[in-house]
Amino acid sequence: MVRDDDSGICCRRHTYLNPIANFLNHAQIHEEIKYFSHSPPADRLPSVYLHDSSARPTYRPGLERWSAYKTLWIRHWEGFRAAYGRLFEKTYGPLTVGKIVEAEKLIRCGKFANGFRMHRCPGCGVVLAVPFTCKSRLCLSCCRKRLFGWSVNLSHIMNTGLSHFHVTLTLPGSLRQLLFQRDFTAHELVNTAACVLQKYFRKQACMAGDEWKSGMIAAAHACGSSLNYNPHVHIVATRELVNTVTGEITDPGYVPYTGVWKKWMKASLSMMVRKGYLSRGEAEEYALRHPGGFHVHFKPIRGNENDIHYKTAEYLAAGPFHNSRILSVDHGKKTITFRFRRMIDRRTKEKHYASMTLPVYEFMARMLYYLPEKHQKTIRYYGIYAHSIEKKLQLIRKKTWAYAIEHCFQKDPERCPQCGTTMRETIIYSYYADRIMKKLTHSHYLDKGYFIPSHGP
């Protein structure tokens, strides 16, 4: 069996811990982990939105957004911010202005008072109102919408006529412990990982020239499924090499994948020495501890075009957390219980899950710690997939919005549901938002997410 989170959790002040043990070794922090094989029991399966007795209905257009995750931040942000310096600053570093801004953007996300897009039918007067999103990387809803738009338009980037495989490049647990203490960030691994694979594929294909390239899409993940510190790199790469000058394609044939383990270890340790995270002596010690190299897992991606695009998005852009993983939130005890993928059986491919209970403040601290820096690129492109990538991404951004709204809310923002007329869009900014919304609720009634005129158009 292969552990999804491998060997656990690290902290700056304390010794290396197993995933089943505490993340921090003080009285205020505790974890409770329960294991169950394959998938959670039917009565434990979470919905995307979970509600307590005071919760609102599932979000639709025309209503402000509401989820268990967002509710947690709204209810506990002020208390968490006051307690952060005492409980978490020594472990996770200072609560920076950038992180505070991202959290406050999340709390305001989806409120009509911050402005909204209003789509009005010129024929029958039906209105669809969609509140502005916060675009915070801490906001799961905004991240999922952005990544959804990217994933459904991967056909502009990927050539599914070529064979692809998913490569995961990892680091051993004892090294991760040391890197956590020295503030190592996962995105520093990406360029090194892509360079190692490009050179290895060229060597196996006996093509020495730099014009021979594989297409690669890469992302660094800072944590495992249980929110433990676990920096690793995911790369979706073409098996074939393409000559960027002549357009020729060559298949390297049999590739002994274990051969890349030592190359990955040597390159990653050299990068860490060069950037000052390790001394030369420490790097040599880790190389002696792992004579076979650092683990690199290869998995072919099979299926039709849609399957390849879906699996690519799943591997690279899933993010550290999702609303649907929350099993319960106890605001009285200030705890959150969520499920995570504990391991995958390499032989049967079955996924084994576990549940974990964390204090709410600890959960919030981890989410902020793994938050990417502002303007940091989380997905990178190499080889043939890097060609004209900015133009391709601009095209994807233009096509994303309407499709994402229709997919997430089951509403087409460009067509009237009653008469099929093309809706006219108006941007309502925050200064006018309350006034317009009061008029709208007075003259219309809400039906399945649309504002319908009370007395005709």
N, C-alpha and C positions, 0 to 999 in steps of 0.2 A: 504494500500500500504506500501511497505517496501522500504525505501531509501537505495540505494546501498552505498552512501557515508554517510548516516545517518546525523549526525548533524554538519558537516562543517569543518572549517579551523581554525587553531590556529597559533599564532605567539608569540615569546618570549616577545616582548616589548609592545604589544598592547592587547586590550581586545579580548575576544572570539568573533568570527565573524561567521555569517551564510554563507553557500556556495555561496549565491548570492551576497555577499558583497566582498569588497576588501580583498586580502590576507594580504597585508601590507598597512599601513595607511600613505603613503607619496606620494608626487606628482608624482614621477617617475614611480610608479607601479599602474596599473589599470587592471581591468578585464571587459569583456563584455560577458554575458551569455545569450544565446537564447535557448528556450526550444521547442522541438517538440516530439510528442507522438510516441510510438512504434518504428519506425525506421526513419532515415533521408529521406527526399524526394529524388526521383530518381536523380534529378540534383545535389544533395549534396553528393551523395555517393562517398567516396574517393576510388581511386585505391591504390595499394600498393606503387606505385611510382608516385609522382606528379611533374609536370614540369612547369617551367615558360618558357618564350620565349628563354632563353639561355640554357635550360636544355638538357641533353643528353638522348638518348633512354634508355628504360628499360634494366637493366643489363642482359647480357648473358655470359656464359663462353667465354673467349677470350677478354672481355672488362672489364675495371676497374669498380668497384662497384660505383653506384651513386644512391642516394635517397634524398628525401626532408630533412629527419632528419640529414643525414650526411652532406649535403650541409650547413645546418644551423650551425653546429659546425665548419665547415671549414671557413665559411665567418665571423663568429662572435666571434670565440674563443679568439683572441688577444684582442679585445675591451672588451669582458666580463671579461677576466682575469685582465685587467687594472682597471676596474670599480668595481670589486668584493669587495674589502676592504671597499670602500665608501658606496656601496649600500646594501650589503648582509651579511657582516661578523658578525654584531651584531645579526642578525636573525638566520642565518644558520651555524654559526661557521666559523673557518678559512678554507681557501682553502689549504688543505694539499698536501704534495708531492704526496701521493698515488692517490688523485683525479686528480691532474695534469697529472700524468703518464697515468691514464686510459683515460682521454680525448685526450691526444696526440696519444695514441695507436689507438683510434677510428678514428682520422683524417687520420692516415696512413693506415688504414685497406683496404685490397683489392687492393693495388697498386703493380703492377708487379715488380717495382723497389725494393720491399722488399723481393722478392723471390716468387717462385711458384712451384707447382707440374706440371710436363709435362708428359702427357700420349701419347706415340707415337705408332702407328700401325707398326709392323715390316714388314707387307706385302705391304700396299699401301702408307705408310708415313703420314697418317692423324695424326694431333696433337690436343689434347685437353689440354689447359693450364688453371689451376685453381689457382689464387693467394692465398698466405697464408692469413689466417684470423688473426685478432689482438687479439682475445680471451679476449677482454675487456668486463667487465660486463656492461659498459655504451653503448656498441655497440649492437643495437637491432638485427642486422643480425646474429652476432655470438651467441648471447644468444638464439635466436630462433632456430638456427641450433642445438645447444647443447641440448636444451630442446626437440626438435623434435626427436632426437636420443634416448633420455631417454623415451619419451612417446611411441614410436613404439615398444620398447622392454620391456614394463611394464609386459609382460607375464612372464618374468623371476623372477619377484618380487611378483606380486599379484596372489592370488588364486580366480579366478572369479566364482568358485563353491560355494563360500560363499557370503552371502548378504552384500552389502556395503552401507554406507550412508555418505553424505558430511556434516560435522559439521563446523559451523562458530562461533567462540567465540569472542565477541566484548567487547569494553569498552565504558562507557558513555562519551558524548562529553565534559562535564566539567572536567572530569578526564584527558582526552587526552590533554586538554589545559595546565594543570599543568605539565604533563609528558613531553610535548614539551619544556617547559621552563627549565626543569631539565635534558634535553639530554637523555631521556629514549629511548632505542632501542628496536624495536619490537621483535627481535629474542629471547629476554629474556623471552618472554611469552610461547615459544613453549613447553619446558619441563614441565612447570606447567600445561598447557592445556592437554597434553597427560596423565600426571599422574592423573588428575582429572577424565578424561573419563575412564581410566583403572579401577580405584577404583570404580567408579559409576556402570560400567557394571558388575563387580564382585559382588557388593552388590545386584544388581537387579537379578542376576542369583543365588544368595545364595552360591557363591563359594568364600571362604575366602583365599584359598591358592594362593601364587604368581605364581604357575605353570600354572594357568589359565590366558590366555592372549588373547587379541584382536589384530589383525594386524592393524597397523596404519602407514600412510604416512602423514607427517605434514609439513607445511610451514607457516612462519610469513610474512605478508605483512605490510609494513610501511605506505602505503598511499591508498587512495581511487581512484576511476576511474578518478576523476577530479584533481588528484595530490595533494589533501588536506591531511594533517597529520591525519592518521587514523590507528594506529597500531591494528592489529587483527590477528587471527590465523585460518587457514583452515586445517582441518584434514579429510582425507578419511579413514574410519575405518570399520572393519568387525563388523557386528551385533553379530555374534556368537563368543563364547569364545572357545579356543583350549587349551587342556591340553598338555603342551610341554613335559611332561614325558611319558604319556600313549597314546597320540594322540586322545583322546576322544574330541568330539565336543558337546557343549551345547548351546541351544538358550535361552536367558534370558526371552523370551516371551514378554509380554507388558512392555514397558519401558516408564515411565512418564517423558518425556524429560524436562518438565519445572522444574523438581526436581534438575536438574544439574545447574540451574541458580545461586542459592545461594551458591552451592559448588564452582563454578567458581569464584564468587565474593570473597568469603572468601579466597580461595587459591591465587588468583592474588593479592589481597591487602596484604596478609601476605608476599608474595614474595617481593613486593615493599617496605614494611617496613623493611624486612630483609636486602635488598640491599641498603637501605638509600634513596630511591626516595620519600618515604612518612614517616611522623612521625606517631606514633601510634594514636594520636588524630585525624589526618587527615583521616586515614584509618577508624576509627570509625565513623567519620562524613559522609564519602561516603557510608558506610554500612547503616546508618540511612536514608540517602537520597534515597536509592534504596532497600527498604525492600523486594522486590521480587527477587533481585539479578541482575546480569549483563546478558544481552540478549545472548542467545545461540540458534542458528538456526540449525535444523536438516532437511536434505532432502535426501530421499532414492535415490540411483543410480540404475536405472533400464535399462535393455537392454541386448544385447549379449556381448560377450567378448570384441569386438572392441569398442562398445559403452561405456563400463565401463572404458576401458583404455583411450579413448578420453576425457571423462568427468573428469576423475581424473587429466589428464594433464591440462585441461582447468581450473579447480578449483585451482590447486596448483601452476602451473608453468607458468601462462600466463604473469607474469611480470607487472610492472606498466604502460607500454606504448608500442605502436606498430606503425610502419610506417603508416599502413592503417587508423589510426585514425586522421591523419593530413588532414585537409580540405584545408588549404592554408597557405603559408608563405609569408609575405610582407617584403622583405629585406630592402626596402626604409624606411618604417615606423618602422621596427624592431619589428614586431608582428607575432605571430603564432596563428592560429585558429584550434582547434581540437574538436572532439566530444567525449563525455563520457557518460557512462550509468548512468542516474540520479536515476532511481528507477525501481523496479520490482513489478508488481501487484501480491500479494501473491495468489489471487484467480484464476486469468486467466494466470499467468506466463508470461504476456506480458512485454517486456522491453521498457522502456521509455528513450529517449536519449535527450541530450542537447548539445549545442556547447559553447565553451569558447574561448575567445581571451585573450592572455597574451602577455606582452612584451617578446621578445626573451630572454633577459638576465634573467628575472624572471623564465622562463621555464627552462633554463639551470641550474640555481641555485637550483631549486627543484629537477631536475634529479640527480644532484651531491649529494644533501643532502640525497636522498633515496638510494644512491649507497651502496651496501653491502661492508663491509670491505674485504680486500684481504684474501683469504683462509677461509672465513666464509661459513659454510655449510648452504645453503638456504633451502634444503629439508632434512628432518630427518625421520628416520624409527624406529618404536617401536614394541614391542611384537613379534609376529611370523614373521613379515616382517623385523625385524632386524637380523634374523638368516643368517649368511654367506653373509651379504649384500655387503661387499667389493669385494668378488669374483664375485658376480652378477653384480656389477657396472663395474668392469673391463671387463667382457664379453660384456656388453652393449656398452662400449666405443670402443671396437674393431669392433663391428658390425655397428657402427653409421655412419662412414665417407662416405662410398660409397653410402649407402642408402640415406643419407641426401643430397649429391650432386645430385643424380638422381632425388630426389623429388623436390628440390628447383630450379634446373636449367634444368630439363627435359632432362638430359644427363646421360648416363651410363658411368662412367669413366673407366670401365674395358672392354668395348667392342667397337670395331671400328664400326661406323655407316655405313660404305660402304661395308666392307667385313666380319664383324662379328668376326674378329680375336681378341684374347685377347691383350689388349694394355699393353705396357711396361712402367712402371713408373720410372721417374727420378726426383730427388729433385734438383731444381735450387736455390742456395742461392743468397743473395742480391749482393755479390761481382761480380757474373757473370750474374746477371739477365738482366741488360740493354743490354749487348753484345749479349746474347742469343736471347732476344726479337727482337733486330734489325735484326739479321740473319733470324729469323723466319718470320718476316713481309716482308723481302725481297724475300724469297724463297717460301712463301705460301700466299694464299689469304684467307680471312675470310668468311665463309659461315655457317650461323646458329650456330655460336658459335664454330665451328671447323676451324682449320687452314688446308687448303687443298693444297697439293703441286702444284705449278704453272706448273711444267714440269714433272709430274709423280714422282713416289717414288725414 
